[in-house]
Amino acid sequence: MKDILDLDRYPLDREASPEWQAAVDRAAAELQETGMFNLKQLMKPQAIEQAVAQLKPKMDSQSHTHSRRHNIYFLPDFKELAPDHPALREVESTNHTLCADQLEKSVVLAIYEYPPLLRFIAAVMGKPSLHMMKDPLARVNVMGYRDGEALNWHFDRSEFTTTLLLQEPLEGGKFQYRSNLRSADNPNYDGIADVLDGRDPAIKTLTLEAGTLNVFRGVNSLHRVTPVQGPRERLIAIFSYYEKQDVMFSTEESLGFYGRAS
């Protein structure tokens, strides 16, 4: 793993050492302040190149294209609001996906399954432990966004999302977010409408570079990836970690996301 990850910068393999604890504390402080933390340059440059070289042929020929119109909740029937409420405005997202069973013996899968990374994230998040997802398709995905394609505004269903950027586009593909837009006690529908209309001054834009691991609490923070511009696609790996063990997608979810159940 030392050829793949910069373990001098991020001593994931020296758990409980002073250097490891300092890295955990820095990430936890960033998480507390911004709702996310970033491990910039976690991947070594040659490992990034290797990962992209492994993925690009499959992304071009074997990926599943998922294009849909949706509201920010990804729910076709949201009974709490009238169908014409501004917070239910439909947006469009398009991406190309490789599933975990298409990533065998890849750099990306090796990073996902690296136990010290999982323990580091759990420590930063204040979790007793985290577990890899059991689902053979959903545990790790790599998503590609090509010219004009985007992941539009939405809330995540899980508490946090772990991503690893593998390739930046020439233009566009920026990560935008509005932290703590809602809470369990306040759905803040008017605030959501302001974001969708571009009226919220608290929207922030984060420019990520390839090799950065990002952990983002997106369950109450509205976020999106802006449309990619140009011929170089945005490639990003999605790592699914849970507090529960043996998490699986339903057949309906797998068909919806990947067009297949196995």
C-alpha positions as semicolon CSV with decimal commas, in nm:
position;residue;x (nm);y (nm);z (nm)
1;M;0,000;0,000;0,000
2;K;0,299;0,234;0,041
3;D;0,323;0,248;-0,339
4;I;-0,040;0,361;-0,361
5;L;-0,101;0,590;-0,061
6;D;0,124;0,856;0,087
7;L;0,164;0,697;0,428
8;D;0,429;0,949;0,527
9;R;0,179;1,233;0,490
10;Y;-0,108;1,027;0,637
11;P;0,025;0,759;0,876
12;L;-0,277;0,531;0,845
13;D;-0,057;0,229;0,910
14;R;0,068;0,363;1,247
15;E;-0,256;0,349;1,441
16;A;-0,249;0,512;1,786
17;S;0,093;0,669;1,725
18;P;0,128;1,042;1,802
19;E;0,145;1,114;1,426
20;W;-0,171;0,910;1,361
21;Q;-0,357;1,081;1,643
22;A;-0,252;1,423;1,519
23;A;-0,387;1,340;1,172
24;V;-0,715;1,219;1,326
25;D;-0,743;1,537;1,533
26;R;-0,682;1,762;1,231
27;A;-0,944;1,581;1,025
28;A;-1,195;1,583;1,312
29;A;-1,151;1,958;1,357
30;E;-1,212;2,013;0,985
31;L;-1,519;1,791;1,002
32;Q;-1,655;1,987;1,297
33;E;-1,600;2,321;1,125
34;T;-1,709;2,242;0,768
35;G;-1,911;1,918;0,775
36;M;-1,640;1,735;0,583
37;F;-1,274;1,647;0,586
38;N;-1,027;1,603;0,301
39;L;-0,711;1,397;0,277
40;K;-0,541;1,588;-0,004
41;Q;-0,280;1,399;-0,206
42;L;-0,362;1,076;-0,026
43;M;-0,291;0,883;-0,346
44;K;0,055;0,897;-0,499
45;P;0,069;1,037;-0,855
46;Q;0,177;0,709;-1,014
47;A;-0,107;0,527;-0,837
48;I;-0,357;0,778;-0,974
49;E;-0,226;0,717;-1,325
50;Q;-0,245;0,341;-1,274
51;A;-0,600;0,358;-1,140
52;V;-0,722;0,568;-1,433
53;A;-0,548;0,338;-1,682
54;Q;-0,724;0,040;-1,528
55;L;-1,065;0,207;-1,528
56;K;-1,080;0,401;-1,852
57;P;-1,129;0,108;-2,095
58;K;-1,406;-0,037;-1,880
59;M;-1,567;0,303;-1,830
60;D;-1,575;0,352;-2,206
61;S;-1,717;0,009;-2,290
62;Q;-1,884;-0,149;-1,986
63;S;-2,027;0,129;-1,768
64;H;-2,398;0,168;-1,701
65;T;-2,543;0,504;-1,805
66;H;-2,780;0,637;-1,543
67;S;-2,976;0,944;-1,652
68;R;-3,279;1,063;-1,459
69;R;-3,488;1,362;-1,364
70;H;-3,543;1,385;-0,991
71;N;-3,619;1,612;-0,699
72;I;-3,360;1,664;-0,427
73;Y;-3,506;1,379;-0,219
74;F;-3,496;1,124;-0,504
75;L;-3,860;1,049;-0,420
76;P;-4,131;1,033;-0,688
77;D;-4,406;1,100;-0,433
78;F;-4,332;1,353;-0,158
79;K;-4,657;1,394;0,030
80;E;-4,542;1,669;0,265
81;L;-4,548;1,930;-0,010
82;A;-4,771;2,025;-0,300
83;P;-4,630;1,892;-0,629
84;D;-4,564;2,247;-0,755
85;H;-4,371;2,360;-0,446
86;P;-4,035;2,518;-0,543
87;A;-3,848;2,271;-0,320
88;L;-3,971;1,987;-0,542
89;R;-3,841;2,134;-0,865
90;E;-3,701;1,858;-1,083
91;V;-3,335;1,860;-1,183
92;E;-3,139;1,627;-1,410
93;S;-2,841;1,403;-1,331
94;T;-2,640;1,181;-1,564
95;N;-2,341;0,962;-1,493
96;H;-2,172;0,640;-1,604
97;T;-2,109;0,376;-1,337
98;L;-1,875;0,085;-1,284
99;C;-1,977;-0,150;-1,003
100;A;-1,761;-0,333;-0,752
101;D;-1,768;-0,659;-0,947
102;Q;-1,604;-0,472;-1,238
103;L;-1,318;-0,349;-1,019
104;E;-1,151;-0,673;-0,916
105;K;-0,772;-0,649;-0,864
106;S;-0,789;-0,272;-0,914
107;V;-0,610;0,002;-0,723
108;V;-0,947;0,147;-0,624
109;L;-1,071;-0,177;-0,469
110;A;-0,742;-0,221;-0,280
111;I;-0,781;0,123;-0,122
112;Y;-1,145;0,059;-0,029
113;E;-1,053;-0,268;0,142
114;Y;-0,748;-0,130;0,327
115;P;-0,838;-0,181;0,697
116;P;-0,629;0,109;0,835
117;L;-0,824;0,354;0,616
118;L;-1,152;0,226;0,755
119;R;-1,028;0,255;1,113
120;F;-0,896;0,607;1,049
121;I;-1,230;0,727;0,912
122;A;-1,415;0,569;1,205
123;A;-1,185;0,748;1,450
124;V;-1,237;1,085;1,282
125;M;-1,614;1,033;1,273
126;G;-1,622;0,927;1,639
127;K;-1,757;0,582;1,552
128;P;-1,664;0,268;1,749
129;S;-1,622;0,090;1,416
130;L;-1,721;0,100;1,051
131;H;-1,777;-0,188;0,811
132;M;-1,745;-0,237;0,439
133;M;-2,071;-0,288;0,254
134;K;-2,156;-0,648;0,167
135;D;-2,337;-0,569;-0,159
136;P;-2,136;-0,708;-0,454
137;L;-2,233;-0,418;-0,680
138;A;-2,273;-0,116;-0,453
139;R;-1,985;-0,152;-0,207
140;V;-1,755;0,044;-0,439
141;N;-1,861;0,238;-0,748
142;V;-1,662;0,448;-0,991
143;M;-1,864;0,719;-1,161
144;G;-1,777;0,908;-1,475
145;Y;-1,921;1,244;-1,575
146;R;-1,868;1,351;-1,935
147;D;-1,916;1,680;-2,117
148;G;-2,245;1,841;-2,009
149;E;-2,318;1,579;-1,742
150;A;-2,368;1,650;-1,372
151;L;-2,485;1,517;-1,038
152;N;-2,752;1,767;-0,946
153;W;-2,873;1,901;-0,612
154;H;-2,967;1,635;-0,356
155;F;-2,945;1,518;0,003
156;D;-2,767;1,190;0,076
157;R;-2,960;0,904;0,227
158;S;-2,674;0,796;0,452
159;E;-2,507;1,005;0,723
160;F;-2,183;1,050;0,530
161;T;-2,029;0,977;0,191
162;T;-1,669;0,881;0,121
163;T;-1,528;0,965;-0,223
164;L;-1,187;0,949;-0,389
165;L;-1,135;1,177;-0,689
166;L;-0,934;1,001;-0,960
167;Q;-0,948;1,244;-1,252
168;E;-1,047;1,608;-1,276
169;P;-1,223;1,746;-1,585
170;L;-1,072;2,032;-1,781
171;E;-1,353;2,264;-1,669
172;G;-1,662;2,235;-1,450
173;G;-1,730;1,937;-1,230
174;K;-1,709;2,151;-0,914
175;F;-1,847;2,032;-0,582
176;Q;-2,098;2,281;-0,441
177;Y;-2,273;2,248;-0,107
178;R;-2,491;2,427;0,147
179;S;-2,406;2,302;0,495
180;N;-2,670;2,220;0,757
181;L;-2,959;2,334;0,543
182;R;-3,211;2,120;0,729
183;S;-3,236;1,930;1,056
184;A;-3,451;1,658;1,206
185;D;-3,676;1,930;1,350
186;N;-3,677;2,171;1,056
187;P;-3,704;2,056;0,691
188;N;-3,648;2,419;0,580
189;Y;-3,838;2,393;0,252
190;D;-3,808;2,768;0,187
191;G;-3,431;2,750;0,233
192;I;-3,416;2,461;-0,013
193;A;-3,606;2,667;-0,268
194;D;-3,354;2,950;-0,221
195;V;-3,065;2,713;-0,300
196;L;-3,237;2,579;-0,610
197;D;-3,297;2,936;-0,725
198;G;-2,934;3,033;-0,660
199;R;-3,033;3,289;-0,397
200;D;-2,849;3,145;-0,096
201;P;-2,520;3,329;-0,030
202;A;-2,402;3,044;0,196
203;I;-2,351;2,806;-0,099
204;K;-1,983;2,711;-0,113
205;T;-1,773;2,567;-0,394
206;L;-1,494;2,318;-0,326
207;T;-1,230;2,248;-0,590
208;L;-1,086;1,899;-0,539
209;E;-0,772;1,763;-0,699
210;A;-0,715;1,406;-0,811
211;G;-0,593;1,183;-0,529
212;T;-0,804;1,354;-0,261
213;L;-1,025;1,149;-0,030
214;N;-1,330;1,344;0,084
215;V;-1,567;1,243;0,364
216;F;-1,882;1,456;0,360
217;R;-2,183;1,464;0,590
218;G;-2,449;1,509;0,324
219;V;-2,767;1,393;0,491
220;N;-2,863;1,749;0,592
221;S;-2,638;1,945;0,356
222;L;-2,769;2,001;0,003
223;H;-2,498;1,945;-0,256
224;R;-2,423;1,887;-0,623
225;V;-2,149;1,849;-0,883
226;T;-2,173;2,115;-1,154
227;P;-2,177;2,012;-1,524
228;V;-1,848;1,891;-1,666
229;Q;-1,709;2,092;-1,957
230;G;-1,468;1,953;-2,213
231;P;-1,350;1,614;-2,338
232;R;-1,190;1,484;-2,016
233;E;-1,442;1,314;-1,791
234;R;-1,457;1,346;-1,415
235;L;-1,381;1,009;-1,253
236;I;-1,459;0,953;-0,888
237;A;-1,477;0,644;-0,666
238;I;-1,756;0,608;-0,409
239;F;-1,672;0,402;-0,099
240;S;-1,971;0,271;0,099
241;Y;-1,899;0,223;0,469
242;Y;-2,162;0,163;0,739
243;E;-2,190;0,123;1,114
244;K;-2,404;-0,184;1,050
245;Q;-2,258;-0,504;0,912
246;D;-2,371;-0,687;0,598
247;V;-2,557;-0,394;0,437
248;M;-2,712;-0,484;0,102
249;F;-2,914;-0,301;-0,163
250;S;-3,257;-0,430;-0,246
251;T;-3,316;-0,575;-0,591
252;E;-3,522;-0,267;-0,675
253;E;-3,239;-0,034;-0,573
254;S;-2,981;-0,228;-0,773
255;L;-3,198;-0,225;-1,083
256;G;-3,260;0,146;-1,041
257;F;-2,895;0,241;-0,999
258;Y;-2,722;-0,017;-1,217
259;G;-2,978;-0,170;-1,450
260;R;-2,902;-0,514;-1,305
261;A;-2,921;-0,697;-0,974
262;S;-2,603;-0,905;-1,001
